[in-house]
Amino acid sequence: MIPIEVENRIAKYFFHHFLPEEVMEQLIELLLPLCLEVDEEEDLDNDELVRQAVLMIEDKLEGKSFK
């Protein structure tokens, strides 16, 4: 099994190098206000943030291939 830290680093690499800039900006616009609403980082619902981000990315990249 691949260690979670390695998996996260690979995901971050692809996230920052292959996601279109337009989608990155829209993700920031979506997630930043939600992150700023909470007082403590521990109060963030990370699962919900990931769910919203994945739904938005899937919608924006629908039908596109990055091969």
C-alpha positions in Angstrom: 0.0 0.0 0.0 1.2 3.5 -0.8 1.7 5.7 2.3 -0.9 8.5 2.5 1.8 11.1 2.5 3.2 9.9 -0.8 -0.3 9.7 -2.2 -1.0 13.3 -1.1 2.2 14.6 -2.6 1.4 13.0 -6.0 -2.1 14.4 -5.9 -0.8 17.9 -5.1 1.7 17.7 -8.0 -1.0 16.8 -10.5 -3.5 19.3 -8.9 -1.1 22.2 -9.3 0.4 21.3 -12.6 -2.4 19.9 -14.7 -5.6 21.6 -13.4 -6.5 24.5 -15.7 -5.9 27.9 -14.1 -9.5 28.9 -14.6 -10.6 25.9 -12.6 -8.0 26.6 -9.9 -9.4 30.2 -9.6 -13.0 28.9 -9.3 -11.9 26.5 -6.6 -10.4 29.2 -4.6 -13.5 31.3 -5.0 -15.6 28.4 -3.9 -13.5 27.2 -0.9 -11.8 30.3 0.5 -15.0 31.9 1.9 -16.0 28.6 3.5 -12.6 28.3 5.1 -12.7 31.9 6.4 -16.1 31.4 8.0 -14.7 29.2 10.8 -12.7 30.4 13.8 -10.5 27.3 14.2 -9.1 25.0 11.5 -10.3 22.0 13.5 -13.9 23.3 12.9 -13.6 22.9 9.1 -15.6 20.1 7.6 -12.9 18.8 5.4 -15.0 16.1 3.9 -17.6 18.6 2.8 -14.9 20.9 1.3 -13.5 18.0 -0.6 -16.9 16.9 -1.8 -17.8 20.4 -3.1 -14.4 20.7 -4.8 -14.6 17.3 -6.5 -18.1 18.1 -7.7 -17.0 21.4 -9.2 -13.9 19.9 -10.8 -15.8 17.1 -12.3 -18.4 19.5 -13.7 -15.7 21.8 -15.2 -13.6 19.0 -16.7 -16.5 16.9 -17.9 -15.5 15.2 -21.2 -11.9 16.5 -21.1 -8.9 14.2 -21.3 -5.5 15.0 -19.9 -3.6 12.1 -21.4 
